[in-house]
Amino acid sequence: MESSVILPAEAEGFVQSLETFPLKEVGSPRWFRQHEFMEKLNMQAILNASAMHDEFIKELLVSYGKIPLLVHEMILIEVWKHKVFPVLCQLQDFNPNSTFHLYMVIHHEATVINLLETIMFHKDSCEAAEDTLLDLVDYCHRKLTLLASKGVTGESTATDRDTRRVKKDVSSIEELQTHCTALEFDISLKAVSVLRYITDHTSSISVINRMLCTHNVPCVLVQLLSCCPWTRCTEGDVEKYINNRWQQIPVEDHLKMTKQDGQVWISLYNLLLREDCRRKYDFNTFNKSQLLKLRGFLTEVLVDQLPNLVELQRFLAHLSVTEPAPPKKELILEQIPEVWNHIVRENSGKWKAIAKYQVKEIFNPSDDDLRLQAQRLNQTYNLDVMETLLPEKPKCGSCGKEAAKRCSRCQGEWYCHRQCQVKHWPQHRSQCRLMTEATEKVQRNLEAST
């Protein structure tokens, strides 16, 4: 029998109950309950899409008009992370016994964009986003520019979960900040996919204008391909970020296109070759010089993997010998994104007050609260269901080959042979300790509550 997280009737109740929250209430019991609903909706949506079954989660979100709410909640957490979280970390009297609440808030943004990535593949989801599609474009642009800037400066774009060593003297808040940085990389890669789906489906003049004229997304995408932050070289080996982890790539697969590569190329194809987009874009000297850099990447091997790029190749060859006319200046009534600006304007000057309120009322849960949350999360993150969400068979944490054995302590890392486990242990030790301690703590809380 196929695993499922929630049934359609239960999912309908969850979707109907979704609501927007003021920034001050982020992390509250009601907000936390909604976070659990979204986690379950996200997992079920992935299961449905992976099995190519009836995508009832997407249908419910569209029919109940909840996609704008998803965009709002995602940007709400983004604002919280930028404006409240840094203040909260600097408060002298904030030394929580557990950072569990904080981690769930930080993780919420990843949950929502993961859900959006799954459902925005469909045109009706894009249309159902309505005016918030502009806010989603702005959100994706912020994430893509962050991704590109990290690659240009050579700054690490992700804290590798396989090689991260957590020092014993690091505080729980500093460790949380490290997790936040690592999660930001995953979120940014999801934003690449979401942007691609928007370029697939939108015909809105305001959205197209926002992508091409306001943000110059084609040049951002060129920069992403140039710095390729999802590929890195370590000690002579090539690693690529695939399925939420860095994996060593065999020599014969070095030129194989990753999902991120494909999403960027398809976005460029849509933005440069669709007639309604091409009319809006200004092929000035700078933009033209940036776009022509793409010709160096369009090798025969690449085009064989994505044949549609032949058309892009022809377009760039034509662009190199012509001077396209500047776009016609049209007088249009253009919509503007509102979500980020509304949240910031509503809470401007209150960041410290909000942080102090949350420290006192929200991020200082009692033992009973922690036990209750542990029970509920134990039900949400069912191990059997979680394994069905894996996009492919587990890979060895040491050599990258298909694996069948788990670390007996933390159950979170896979290995193909005992030798690989021993070799990888110096890198895995700290992560194993943290995961084991967290699991034991949850188990103790569960036992104490029964």
N, C-alpha and C positions, 0 to 999 in steps of 0.2 A: 504493500500500500504506500502511495506517495506521501511523503511528509508534508505537513502544512502547519503554518503558524496560527492562522485564524481562518474561520469560515466566513463566507460572504455576508451572512446576516450579522455576524459579530463585527466584521469590517465596516459595514454600513453604519452601525452604531458609533464606532470610533470616528469615522469621517464626519458624521453629523455633529459630533460633540466638539470638533476642533474649533478653537477660538484664538483670537489674538490677545496678547498679554502686554501690559505696560512694562517698560524696562525694569522698573522697580521690583516687579513680581517674578522676574527670571529666577528660577531655582526654587520657587515656592512649592508647597505640596500639590496645588492644582496644576502648576506648570509641569512638575515632575510626572504627574499622572499622564499629561498629554505627551510628554517625551516618550513614555512607555508605549503609548498608542502609536506614535510615529515610528518607533523602532519596529513594532510588529507589522505595521503597514509596509514599511520599507522591506523587511525580510520577505513578506508574502509577495510583494511586487516583484522582487528578484526571482523568487521561486517560479512565479507564473511566467515571467519573461524567459527564464532559462529553459523551462519545459515547453515553451511556446503554446501554453494553454490560455484559456480565457483570462484576460488581464482585468479582472474585476476591480482591483484596487485603482487602476488608472480610470476606469469607467466611473467609479464612484466619486473620485476626486474631481473629475470633469463635470459630472451631472450635478453635483452639489456645489459647484463653483468654489472649490477650496484651494485651487492652485495659487491664486493671488495670496491666500493666507500662508501657504508654504514659503513663498518668496519673502513675505513680510517677516515671518519667524526666523528665516535664515539670516536676513539682513539685521534683524534685532540682535541676534547673537554676535554677529560681526561687529556691530556698534558696541555691544557690551565688552567684547574682547579688546577693542581699541580704546574705549573711554573709561570703563569701570574697573576691569580686571587689573590694569597696571596700578591704579590708585589703591585698590584693595590689597594688592601684594605689598604695598609700602606702609600700610597702617601698622603702627607700633604694637597695638594690642591684638593683632590678628595672628594667632598661632593655633590653628585648628587641630584637633586630635585626628580628624579624618578629612582628606581632601576629596573624598568620594563625590560629594555634591558638586564641587567645582569641576571635577573631571567630566561629570555628566553634562554640565552646561557647555563646556568647551566642545565636547563630543557631539552635541546636538546639531551644530552647524554641518558637520560631516554627514550625519544621518539624513538631514533634509536634502542636501545637495545630491546625496546618493539616490534618494527617492526621485528627485527631479531628473537625474540622469537617466533613470530607468523609464520614466513615463514620457519625457520630452521627446523621445524617439518618434512619438506619434504626433501627427499634425494637429489633431483635435486638442491635445494637451497644450500645444503652443498657442493655439487660438484661444483656449480657455484662460490663459494667463492674462489676457486683456491688457489693460494699461500697465500692469506690473512687468510686462515683457521688457519695457524700457529699463526698469530697475534691475531686471535680471541681466540685461546687456551690460549695464554699468558695473554690476557685481562681477561678472565674468571678466570684464576689462581690467578691473582692479586686481583680480587674481592672476591674470595672464601677464600683466606688467610686472607684478611681484616675481613671478616665475622667471620671466626673461631677465629682470635685473639681477637676480641671484646668479643666473648662469653667466652673465657678462662679468660680474665682479669676481667670479670664482668662489663665491661663498657657498657653503654647503646648503643644498636645497632641501635636504631631508636628514633627519637623524636616523641612521640605519638601525632598525630594531635588532638586527643580527649582530652588529658590531659595537653597539652602544655600551659603554661601561659607566655605571652609575657609582660615583664616589660615595663612600660611607658618610662623609661629612656634609653632603648636600642636603639642604632642608627639603621638606615635603613640597613647599611652595616652589622652590627652584626646580625640583624634579617635575612639577606640574607644568612649569613654563617650558621645560624641555619637550614634554609631551605635546604641548600646544604648538611648538615650532614644527615638530615632526608631522602633526596632523594637518598643519597648514599646507604642506607640500601635497598630501593626498587630496585635500580639498581643491587646490589649484588645478590638479590634473583632471578632476571631475568637471571643473569649470570649462576646460578645453572641450570636453565632449558636449556639455550643455550648449556652449556657443555654436558648435557645429550644427546641432539640431535646430537651433534658431535660424541659422543661415539656410538650412534645408527648407524650412516651412514658411518663414515670414514673408509677407508681401506688404507689410505696413511701411508707408513712406517714412514715418517718424523713426521706426526701428532701423530701417536701412540707412537713413541719414545719420542716426546716432552712431552706427557702427563705422560708416565710411568717412563722414565729415567731422564729427565730433571727436571720435577716438582713433581714427585711422587704423582700424583693426588689421587690414592687410599688412601694414608695416610691422605691427606687433607680432603677427604670425611669422613673418620672415625672420624676425629676430629670434623667435622661439626655435625655428628650424636651425638657425645658425649656431645657437648656444646649446641646443638639445639637452636641457637639464635632466631628462629622464635616461640619459646614457652617461656613463663615467668609466674611466680607466683606473684600475687599482693594481699596482705591482705588475703591470704588463697585461692584466686580464681586462676584458671588456665586460661591464655589467650594465644591465638595463632594468629599469623599474617596471616590472610586469606583475599584474595581479597583487598590487599593494606590497611588493617587496622587491629588493634588489636581487637579481639572479645573474649568475655568471653565464655568459653566452659562448657556446662553442665557436671556433673559428669559422666554420662553414655557415654559421647563422649571423655573422656580424652585420651583413647588409640586409638582413630581414627586417621588414617594416614592423614597428610596434603599433599598438592601438593608438597611442598618442600621435605618432607620426601620421598615421592615416587620418585621424580627426583633423589635424592641422591642414593637411593637403586638401581634404574635401572642403573645408571651410574656405580656403583660398580659391578653389575651383568655383564654388558658389558665388563668392563675392566679386570675382574678376570676370567670370564668363556669363553670369546671368545678365540679361539685357537691362533690366530695371536697376540693377546694381551698378553696371558699367556706366550708365548715363549719369549717375550721381557722383562717381569718384573722380577726383582731380588727379590726373596723371601728370603732375608737374615734375620738374627736374629731379627733386629729391625722391618723390614717391617712385618715379620711374627707375631711378638708380637702385633703389632698394629692391624693387620687384625683380629687376634683371639679375639679382644675385641668385634667384631661384634656378636659373638655367644651369648653374653649377651642380645643383642637387639632383636635377632631373636626369639621372643616368638611365641606361637601358635596363639595368637590374630593377630600379625603382619603378619604372613605367610598366615593366612586366607584371609587377605585383598589383598595380592599380592602373589598368589600361586607360581609364578616362583621362589620365594626366597627359596623354598625347595631345588632347585639345588644348590644355594649358600650355604645353610646350610650343605648340604652333602660335598661340596668342602672344607668348613672350618673344618669339622670334619676330613676329610682325611688329610688336611694340618697340623692339630694339632699332628698327629702321624707319619708324614713323614718329610723328609728333601729334598725339591725339588732341583734339580740340578740347578746351577747358569746358567743364560742365556748365550748362545754362543756369543762370541765376533765376531761381523761381521764388515767387512770394508765396509761402505756404504757412499755414497755422500749424506749428510744430508742438507736439506734446512734450512734456519734460518729466523725467522720473521724480517721484515724490517721497518714496518710502524712507530712504536714508536721511534726506533733508528734514522730513517731518519728525523722525525719531530724535535726531540731533537737536533740532529747534525746540522740541517739547521738553528736552531734558538738559538744555544748555545751562551751565552754571550749577548743576545739581549733582555732578559726577561724584564728588566726595561724600555728599549726603547720602546718595544712593548706596555707595560702597559701605558706609558705616551702618546703614539700615540693614543691608544684606548680611553683614558680618554678625550683627546682633540677632536678627530675626530668622535668617534663612540658612546661612552656612555654619551654624553652630548647633547641629541636630543632637537630640538626646539619644541615649542608647536604645530606647524603645523605637525611635524613628529609624535608626540605622538597621535594627533587626527587621522592621517591617519592609524597608526598602530592599534588604538582602533577600527576603523571601520573594518579593515580587520580581526582582531581577533574576532570581534563580529560575522562575517560571518563564520569564521572557527569553533568556538566553539558554534555551534547551540545546545541549551539546549535539544531539542527533540531528536536530534541524539545522544548527549552524554548519555542520559538515556538509549538508546538502547544498549550502550556499556557495561552497568552494567552486570556482570556475573550472578547475581541473584537478587531477589527482595530486596529492601533496608531493612536494619536492624536498629533497634532502637539504638540510640547512647548511651542509658543508660543501657538497659537490654539485648540487642542483639536479641530480638524477631523481627519478621517481622513487618515492619512499613508502615504506609500509610499517615502520616502527616509530613509536613516539618516545619522547623523553618521559620516563616513568614518574618523575617528580612533578613537573608543571603541566604535562600533557599538551604543551603549546608548540613544541618544535618537533620536526620529523627528521628521520634519518634512514638511509638505505642499509647501512651496516654499522656494526659496533665500532669499527675503526674510525668512521666518519664522526660518530658521536664523541669519541675520545678526542679527536683532533679539534673539534669545534667547541669543546667544553670551556676552554679559557675565555672565549668570546660570549658563550651562552650563560656562563655562571651567574653573573649579576642579574640578568633578565629572569633566569630560572628562579633565583631566590625571591625576587620581587613578586613574581606570579604565584609562587607557592605560598608565600606569606599572605598575600591577598586572598587566595582561595581558602586557606585555613581560617582566616579571620571571618570570612563569610560563613563558613561551616560552623564555627563556634557560635556565631550570632544566631544561626538557624536552630542549632541544638538548644541554645539558651531560651529561645522563644517558644519551644514546643514542650 
